[in-house]
Amino acid sequence: MIDTHCHLDLLKKEDYEEAIKDNSLEYLITVGYDRKTIQNALRISQEVEKVYCAIGFHPHEADKVKDEDLDWLKELAQKNPKVKALGEMGLDFYKEYSDRKKQEDVFRKQIQIARELGIPIVVHSRDAEEETYRILKEEKAYEVGGVMHCFTGSYEFMKKCVDLGFYISYSGIITYPKADALREVVKRTPTQRILLETDSPFLAPQPVRGKPNKPTNIWHTAEVMAKLIPNTNLEDVDRMTSENAKLIFNLNTNGKKDTITYVINNKLYINLTNKCNLHCAFCQRERERNFMVKGYWVWVERDPSVEEVIREIEDPTKYEEIVFCGYGEPTLRFSALKEVAKWVKSKGGRVRVDTNGLLLTFMPKERLKELVGLVDVWSVSLNAPDKETYDKVCRPTRPDAFEKVIEFIKTAKSLGFEVVATAVDYPGVDMKKTEELAKSLGAKWRARIYESVG
């Protein structure tokens, strides 16, 4: 786990030592927000191998910040390789300890320094969503990206920040009883853009609320996050938030290496191909070419062989199910899918295929019989209640694509397969009518959150 925002110099001695010694905390990002804490953050990061730092001037300090302070900040960031971001910086119109115009000026100047140095920023925003977004956009902060620290904002603000290339970091606040609205935002935060932090010694999570916070408390927040995000357990939260943190802070990362199989929530997913015969508007490959799925870079430069896939599966009974999925359409490799599924079933495993349902556009429906007994469940992306919406959202190349999906569901049901029809709640899709269509076809139903991949 990586605590992406803590103030190690403000911790009690025993809490500091606990965090440093805890091997479950892979890295810690300690944050300096004024001259004194910036120097402390640099010192600790130099003393402790797993500690890195972000340095900057908090909006509360804006009235005190002079140009020479910003020159000093820039020089420190240039000279110290353990400085991984500038910040925390931003706007705080809740307490207004500094003049608003001065806050904006210092915020802009720090973004400009970050762009000069090519490093990300850590942003504090409280009661200033509109102004924060405007400055980030005007100062082209998207060129370096960064982290929206201790996010408590609206869904709309989160989405705007993600669209600018920012990561969204959540603290113990998501564990508080009255934070229902924020938890709804967590559910819809793209998993490839989500981070965890403690902001210790502040904002202790609910089980230890009222006590000074510490980095080891991050697991309380992680447990709540695991319950909020669909198809996610604590191990997934650890992996995905840590890998996201490594990417934005340029830490030791697995990087963009080919992923043939990957485990999420005790299910083994098989990335059989990246080829796809749809261009869905909601698909991550169409939106930003970011193929990070819960801590895995789900992409392959070439289609893996049957032997490679089987070798990586090892024992299929270790998993709840084996799922043919990824960013491509698995049925495009029908023969390989069939061979691997046959091997999985022979070893006692359970098989699910996530498909766009267009198999019958390139293969006679009689071929589907070959998978009887080999595939337990077809999860079919129905995605719309009618042809007009389907064509708009899924953008098929064939005019009869929607009809072929309907035919696939009916054929699969007639052959005795379990069929689950799914849809992404993309703007413009009537989910209730899509559910009604799915059930009229005899399929089970599952709604999927547009922003949540994996």
C-alpha positions in Angstrom: 0.0 0.0 0.0 1.1 3.6 -0.7 0.0 6.5 1.5 0.1 9.2 -1.1 -0.3 12.1 1.3 0.9 12.3 4.9 2.8 14.7 7.2 5.4 12.5 8.8 7.1 15.3 10.6 3.9 16.1 12.5 3.4 12.5 13.8 4.0 11.3 17.3 7.3 9.5 17.6 5.8 6.1 18.0 3.4 6.6 15.1 6.3 7.8 12.9 8.4 4.7 13.8 5.5 2.4 13.2 4.9 3.8 9.7 8.6 3.6 8.8 8.9 0.0 9.9 5.6 -1.3 8.6 6.4 -3.5 5.5 2.8 -3.3 4.3 3.4 0.3 3.5 5.6 0.2 0.4 6.0 3.9 0.0 5.0 7.1 1.8 4.7 10.5 0.3 5.3 13.1 3.0 4.2 16.6 2.3 5.6 20.0 3.1 3.4 23.0 2.9 5.5 25.9 4.3 9.2 26.6 4.6 9.6 24.6 7.8 7.6 21.5 6.8 9.2 21.6 3.3 12.6 21.3 4.9 11.3 18.5 7.2 9.9 16.6 4.3 13.2 16.8 2.4 15.1 15.6 5.4 12.9 12.6 6.1 12.8 11.6 2.5 16.6 11.6 2.4 16.9 9.6 5.7 14.3 6.9 4.9 14.5 5.0 1.7 10.8 4.3 1.2 9.8 7.9 1.8 9.4 10.4 -1.0 8.0 13.9 -0.8 5.9 16.6 -2.3 6.8 20.2 -1.5 4.8 23.4 -2.0 3.0 26.3 -0.4 -0.5 25.6 1.0 -3.2 28.2 0.2 -3.3 29.1 3.9 0.3 30.3 3.5 -0.3 32.4 0.4 -0.3 35.8 2.1 3.3 35.1 3.3 4.7 33.7 0.1 7.1 36.0 -1.9 8.7 35.4 -5.2 12.0 34.5 -3.5 10.1 31.7 -1.7 9.0 30.3 -5.0 12.5 30.6 -6.5 13.7 28.6 -3.4 11.0 26.0 -4.0 12.0 25.6 -7.6 15.7 25.2 -6.7 14.9 22.5 -4.1 12.7 20.5 -6.5 15.4 20.7 -9.2 18.2 19.5 -6.8 16.4 16.7 -4.9 15.4 13.5 -6.8 13.2 12.5 -4.0 10.8 15.4 -4.7 8.1 13.7 -6.8 5.6 16.5 -6.9 4.9 20.2 -6.1 2.3 20.8 -3.5 0.2 20.8 -1.7 -1.0 24.0 -3.4 -4.4 25.3 -4.4 -7.4 27.2 -3.0 -9.2 27.2 0.3 -12.2 29.5 0.3 -13.6 27.8 3.4 -11.3 29.2 6.0 -9.8 32.0 3.9 -6.7 32.3 6.0 -5.2 34.1 3.0 -6.6 36.6 0.5 -8.4 34.9 -2.4 -6.5 36.8 -5.1 -3.2 36.0 -3.4 -4.1 32.3 -3.2 -4.9 32.3 -6.9 -1.6 34.0 -7.7 0.5 31.6 -5.7 -1.4 28.7 -7.1 -0.8 29.8 -10.7 2.9 30.4 -10.1 3.5 27.0 -8.6 1.7 25.3 -11.5 4.0 27.2 -13.8 7.1 26.0 -11.9 5.8 22.4 -12.1 5.3 22.7 -15.8 8.9 24.1 -16.2 10.2 21.1 -14.2 7.9 18.5 -15.7 6.6 17.2 -12.4 3.0 16.6 -11.2 1.2 18.8 -8.7 -0.8 18.0 -5.5 -3.9 20.1 -5.3 -5.8 21.3 -2.2 -9.3 22.5 -3.1 -12.0 23.4 -0.5 -15.1 25.4 -1.4 -13.5 26.4 -4.6 -14.3 23.8 -7.3 -15.1 26.3 -10.1 -12.1 28.5 -9.4 -9.7 25.5 -9.0 -10.8 23.9 -12.3 -10.6 27.2 -14.1 -7.0 27.8 -12.9 -5.9 24.2 -13.7 -7.2 24.6 -17.2 -5.9 28.1 -17.8 -2.4 27.3 -16.5 -2.4 24.0 -18.6 -1.8 21.8 -15.5 -2.9 18.9 -17.7 0.6 19.0 -19.2 2.0 17.6 -16.0 -1.1 16.2 -14.3 -1.3 15.5 -10.6 -3.4 14.6 -7.6 -6.6 16.1 -6.2 -5.7 15.6 -2.6 -8.2 14.5 0.1 -11.0 14.8 -2.4 -14.4 15.7 -1.0 -16.0 17.4 -4.0 -18.9 16.7 -6.3 -19.1 14.1 -9.0 -19.1 16.8 -11.7 -15.8 18.2 -10.3 -14.2 14.8 -10.0 -15.1 14.0 -13.6 -13.7 17.4 -14.8 -10.4 16.7 -13.0 -10.1 13.2 -14.4 -10.7 14.6 -17.9 -7.8 16.9 -17.2 -5.6 13.8 -16.5 -5.7 14.1 -12.7 -5.8 11.3 -10.1 -8.4 11.5 -7.3 -7.2 10.7 -3.8 -9.5 9.7 -1.0 -8.9 9.9 2.8 -10.5 8.6 5.9 -13.4 11.0 5.3 -15.0 8.3 3.1 -15.5 6.2 6.2 -17.5 8.8 8.1 -21.3 8.1 8.7 -22.4 11.4 7.1 -20.2 11.0 3.9 -22.8 9.2 1.8 -22.6 11.7 -1.0 -18.8 11.3 -1.2 -19.1 7.5 -1.2 -21.3 7.8 -4.2 -18.5 9.8 -5.9 -16.0 7.1 -5.0 -18.1 4.4 -6.7 -18.0 6.4 -9.9 -14.3 7.3 -9.8 -12.4 5.6 -12.7 -10.3 2.8 -11.1 -7.3 3.8 -13.1 -7.4 7.3 -11.5 -8.0 6.5 -7.8 -5.6 6.9 -4.9 -5.6 6.5 -1.1 -4.1 8.7 1.5 -4.3 9.3 5.3 -3.4 13.0 5.5 -2.1 12.0 8.9 -2.0 13.2 11.6 -5.3 14.6 10.4 -8.6 13.0 9.4 -8.4 9.6 11.2 -10.9 7.1 9.7 -14.1 6.2 11.6 -12.8 3.2 13.6 -10.1 5.4 15.2 -11.8 8.8 14.8 -10.9 11.3 17.5 -7.3 10.0 17.7 -4.3 11.4 15.8 -4.2 9.7 12.5 -1.2 7.7 11.2 -0.2 6.0 7.9 -1.0 2.5 9.1 -4.7 3.5 9.4 -4.9 3.6 5.6 -6.2 0.1 5.7 -9.5 1.2 7.4 -10.1 3.5 4.4 -9.1 0.8 1.9 -11.6 -1.6 3.4 -14.4 0.8 2.9 -13.3 1.5 -0.7 -13.3 -2.2 -1.4 -16.9 -2.4 -0.5 -17.8 0.6 -2.7 -16.2 -0.3 -6.0 -17.9 -3.1 -7.9 -16.1 -6.5 -8.2 -13.3 -5.4 -5.9 -11.7 -6.8 -2.7 -9.0 -5.4 -0.4 -6.2 -6.9 -2.4 -7.5 -5.2 -5.5 -7.7 -1.8 -3.8 -4.1 -2.2 -2.5 -2.8 -3.2 -6.0 -4.7 -0.6 -8.1 -4.1 2.4 -5.8 -0.5 1.5 -5.4 0.2 1.1 -9.1 -1.7 4.3 -9.9 0.5 6.1 -7.3 3.6 4.7 -8.8 2.6 6.0 -12.2 1.8 9.5 -11.2 4.7 9.9 -8.8 7.2 8.1 -11.1 8.1 5.5 -8.6 9.3 1.9 -9.2 6.5 0.5 -11.3 5.7 -2.6 -13.3 5.0 -0.2 -16.1 3.2 -1.0 -19.4 4.1 -4.6 -19.8 1.9 -7.2 -21.6 -0.7 -8.8 -19.4 -2.1 -12.1 -20.5 -3.9 -13.1 -17.3 -4.8 -11.0 -14.2 -6.6 -11.6 -11.0 -9.4 -9.4 -9.7 -11.6 -10.3 -6.8 -10.5 -14.0 -6.9 -11.4 -14.3 -10.6 -8.8 -15.0 -13.2 -9.2 -12.9 -16.3 -7.7 -13.9 -19.7 -6.7 -11.2 -22.1 -7.0 -13.3 -25.3 -6.8 -10.5 -27.8 -6.9 -6.7 -28.0 -8.8 -6.9 -31.3 -12.4 -5.7 -31.2 -15.2 -5.3 -33.7 -16.9 -2.4 -31.9 -15.9 1.2 -31.0 -18.0 1.8 -28.0 -18.1 5.4 -26.8 -17.7 4.3 -23.2 -14.7 2.0 -23.7 -11.5 3.1 -22.1 -9.5 2.3 -25.3 -11.7 4.8 -27.2 -11.6 7.5 -24.5 -8.0 8.0 -23.4 -6.0 4.9 -24.5 -5.4 4.1 -20.8 -5.4 0.4 -20.4 -4.8 0.3 -16.6 -7.4 -2.0 -15.0 -7.2 -2.2 -11.2 -3.4 -2.1 -11.2 -2.8 -4.1 -14.4 -1.8 -2.8 -17.8 -4.3 -4.9 -19.8 -2.8 -4.9 -23.2 -0.8 -7.3 -25.3 1.4 -6.5 -28.3 0.5 -9.9 -29.8 -2.2 -12.5 -29.3 -0.9 -15.1 -26.7 -0.8 -18.8 -27.7 -3.1 -21.4 -26.1 0.0 -22.8 -24.4 1.0 -19.5 -22.9 -2.5 -18.9 -21.5 -2.7 -22.4 -20.0 0.8 -22.0 -18.5 -0.3 -18.8 -16.7 -3.6 -20.3 -15.4 -1.8 -23.2 -13.7 -4.7 -24.4 -11.5 -8.1 -23.0 -12.5 -9.8 -24.3 -9.3 -7.9 -21.7 -7.3 -10.3 -19.1 -8.7 -14.0 -18.5 -8.4 -14.1 -18.5 -12.2 -12.0 -18.1 -15.3 -13.1 -15.1 -17.4 -12.3 -14.4 -21.0 -12.2 -10.7 -21.0 -9.7 -7.8 -21.6 -10.0 -4.9 -24.0 -10.7 -7.1 -27.0 -13.4 -9.4 -28.1 -12.5 -13.0 -27.1 -14.8 -14.7 -29.6 -12.7 -13.3 -32.4 -10.2 -16.1 -31.4 -12.9 -18.8 -31.3 -10.6 -21.8 -31.7 -8.2 -20.6 -29.0 -11.1 -19.8 -26.6 -12.5 -23.2 -27.2 -9.2 -25.0 -26.5 -8.4 -23.1 -23.3 -12.0 -23.5 -22.1 -11.9 -27.2 -22.7 -8.6 -27.5 -20.7 -10.1 -25.4 -17.9 -13.2 -27.6 -17.7 -11.1 -30.7 -17.7 -9.3 -29.4 -14.6 -12.5 -28.6 -12.8 -12.7 -24.9 -13.4 -15.7 -22.6 -14.2 -15.7 -20.6 -17.4 -17.3 -17.2 -18.2 -17.0 -15.3 -21.4 -17.5 -11.6 -21.5 -18.6 -10.8 -25.1 -20.1 -8.1 -27.2 -22.4 -10.7 -28.7 -21.3 -10.3 -32.3 -20.1 -13.9 -32.8 -23.0 -14.5 -35.3 -21.8 -11.7 -37.6 -18.7 -13.7 -38.6 -19.7 -17.3 -37.8 -22.8 -19.5 -38.3 -24.8 -20.0 -35.1 -24.4 -23.7 -35.3 -20.7 -23.2 -34.2 -22.0 -22.0 -30.8 -22.9 -25.6 -30.1 -19.2 -26.5 -29.9 -18.9 -24.5 -26.7 -21.8 -26.3 -24.9 -20.2 -27.9 -21.7 -17.1 -25.7 -22.1 -18.6 -22.3 -21.3 -20.8 -21.9 -18.2 -21.8 -18.3 -18.5 -22.0 -15.8 -21.4 -21.9 -12.2 -20.2 -23.3 -10.3 -23.1 -22.9 -6.5 -23.6 -26.4 -5.6 -24.7 -25.8 -1.9 -23.8 -29.0 -0.5 -25.3 -32.8 -1.0 -25.4 -33.0 -0.4 -29.2 -31.1 -0.3 -32.4 -30.9 3.5 -32.6 -29.3 3.9 -29.1 -27.0 0.8 -29.7 -25.7 2.3 -33.0 -25.0 5.6 -31.3 -23.3 4.2 -28.2 -21.5 1.1 -29.5 -20.7 2.4 -33.0 -20.7 -0.9 -34.9 -19.5 -1.2 -38.5 -22.4 -3.5 -39.5 -25.9 -2.2 -39.7 -27.4 -5.4 -38.3 -25.2 -5.5 -35.2 -27.9 -4.9 -32.7 -30.1 -7.6 -34.2 -27.2 -10.0 -34.1 -26.7 -9.4 -30.4 -30.3 -10.2 -29.8 -30.0 -13.3 -31.9 -26.9 -14.4 -30.0 -28.7 -14.1 -26.6 -31.7 -16.1 -27.9 -29.4 -18.8 -29.4 -27.3 -19.1 -26.3 -30.4 -19.4 -24.2 -31.9 -22.1 -26.5 -28.7 -24.1 -26.2 -28.9 -24.1 -22.4 -26.2 -21.6 -21.6 -26.6 -19.2 -18.6 -26.7 -15.7 -20.1 -26.3 -12.4 -18.3 -27.1 -9.3 -20.3 -25.2 -6.2 -19.2 -25.3 -2.5 -20.0 -23.1 0.4 -19.0 -25.0 3.4 -17.6 -23.6 5.7 -20.3 -25.4 9.0 -20.9 -28.4 8.5 -23.2 -28.9 4.8 -22.3 -32.2 4.0 -20.7 -31.1 1.4 -18.2 -34.6 0.4 -17.1 -35.8 -0.3 -20.7 -32.5 -2.2 -21.4 -33.1 -4.3 -18.3 -36.7 -5.0 -19.5 -35.4 -6.1 -22.9 -32.8 -8.4 -21.3 -35.3 -10.1 -19.1 -37.8 -10.5 -22.0 -35.1 -12.4 -23.8 -34.7 -14.8 -20.8 -31.4 -13.4 -19.8 -30.3 -12.4 -16.3 -29.4 -8.7 -15.9 -26.3 -6.7 -14.6 -25.9 -3.0 -14.7 -22.4 -1.6 -15.0 -21.0 1.7 -13.8 -19.7 3.8 -16.8 -16.6 5.1 -14.9 -15.7 1.8 -13.2 -13.5 -0.4 -15.3 -12.8 -4.0 -14.1 
